[in-house]
Amino acid sequence: MVAAIEFKLFAPNNKAATLLGSFSQWAAIPLEKDEKRYFRTNIKLEDGIYQYKFRVQSQSPCFEPHEWVEVTDA
């Protein structure tokens, strides 16, 4: 069965974010930032078990300016 799955990430201070997953062969899928400062997208997936993570373009002083950092959802 195929269902639309919403992926969302609250990252109000980040400039951009992408979703990477086993369902996309780890290719980056851009996320859109909404008015509540969540990055989100909907992906149609077959029933199954998938791995995924987010990548954000950081604004943190702990990283290089605009460095892309991978974030695992726990």
C-alpha positions as CSV (number, residue, x, y, z in Angstrom):
1,M,0.0,0.0,0.0
2,V,1.3,3.5,-0.9
3,A,0.8,6.4,1.6
4,A,1.9,10.0,1.7
5,I,4.3,10.4,4.6
6,E,5.1,13.9,5.9
7,F,8.6,14.6,7.0
8,K,9.1,17.8,9.0
9,L,11.9,19.3,10.9
10,F,11.8,22.3,13.2
11,A,14.9,24.3,12.4
12,P,13.9,28.0,12.7
13,N,17.4,29.4,12.5
14,N,18.6,27.3,9.5
15,K,18.8,28.7,6.0
16,A,17.9,25.5,4.1
17,A,17.3,21.8,4.7
18,T,17.0,18.6,2.7
19,L,15.8,15.0,3.4
20,L,18.0,12.0,2.5
21,G,16.7,8.5,2.7
22,S,17.0,4.9,1.5
23,F,13.8,5.5,-0.4
24,S,15.7,8.1,-2.6
25,Q,19.0,6.2,-2.8
26,W,20.3,8.9,-0.4
27,A,19.8,11.6,-3.0
28,A,18.8,15.0,-1.4
29,I,15.2,16.0,-1.5
30,P,14.8,19.8,-0.8
31,L,12.5,20.8,2.0
32,E,10.3,23.9,2.1
33,K,10.2,26.2,5.1
34,D,6.6,27.2,6.2
35,E,5.4,30.2,8.1
36,K,5.8,28.3,11.4
37,R,9.5,27.8,10.5
38,Y,9.2,24.0,10.0
39,F,11.0,22.5,7.0
40,R,8.7,19.9,5.4
41,T,7.8,17.7,2.5
42,N,5.5,14.8,1.7
43,I,6.8,11.6,0.0
44,K,4.6,8.7,-1.3
45,L,6.1,5.5,0.0
46,E,5.2,1.8,-0.1
47,D,4.7,0.0,3.2
48,G,8.1,-0.9,4.5
49,I,11.1,0.1,6.7
50,Y,13.2,3.0,5.6
51,Q,16.2,4.9,6.9
52,Y,16.4,8.7,6.6
53,K,18.2,11.7,7.9
54,F,18.0,15.5,7.4
55,R,20.8,17.8,6.3
56,V,20.6,21.5,7.3
57,Q,22.5,24.5,6.2
58,S,23.7,25.7,9.6
59,Q,23.8,29.2,11.0
60,S,25.6,28.0,14.2
61,P,28.9,29.6,15.2
62,C,30.1,26.0,15.9
63,F,30.4,25.4,12.1
64,E,31.7,27.1,9.1
65,P,29.3,29.7,7.7
66,H,26.5,28.0,5.8
67,E,28.1,24.5,6.3
68,W,25.7,21.6,5.6
69,V,25.3,19.3,8.7
70,E,23.6,15.9,8.8
71,V,21.0,15.4,11.5
72,T,19.5,12.0,12.5
73,D,15.9,12.0,13.6
74,A,15.6,10.2,17.0
